[in-house]
Amino acid sequence: MKSEIAVTRRTTYRAEENVVNLEKSKKKQDLLIDTMNEEIKRLNEQKTLYQAQLISQKEETAAARNTLKEAAIEIEKIVMSKKTLLEDWQKALFGMQQRDKALQAIKELIKQKNDEILQIESEILGVRNETRREQELSERLHEKL
């Protein structure tokens, strides 16, 4: 019976040892599961955060694209306005050149006419002087007669 008790004790010790080992193993597994659950929770929170950031970035990207479209339209308007202003400026410049040529021609014509007037006035003065001399000569001849 002593040997049976010893065998039973050993079996009990082994069974207790197995139970203790199983409990240790279960605790390790529970810790691993808890750690994994916390990691899953952390990763899900991170996923939610990234999804919110992605949505925000998509909205910002759409707004930036819209702003770029509007800026491109404004740039196109400015380019067209610049082109129109440049054409108007060139037309105005051409008009001014034509008016300047006309002004120069008129000034030249005025100068010619002034020269003609001076020449005619000189001729008139010469004719008057000649007429006065002729009158004086005629008066002298009349007096002699």
Secondary structure, DSSP 4 states (H G I P E B T S, - for coil): -HHHHHHHHHHHHHHHHHHHHHHHHHHHHHHHHHHHHHHHHHHHHHHHHHHHHHHHHHHHHHHHHHHHHHHHHHHHHHHHHHHHHHHHHHHHHHHHHHHHHHHHHHHHHHHHHHHHHHHHHHHHHHHHHHHHHHHHHHHHHHHH-
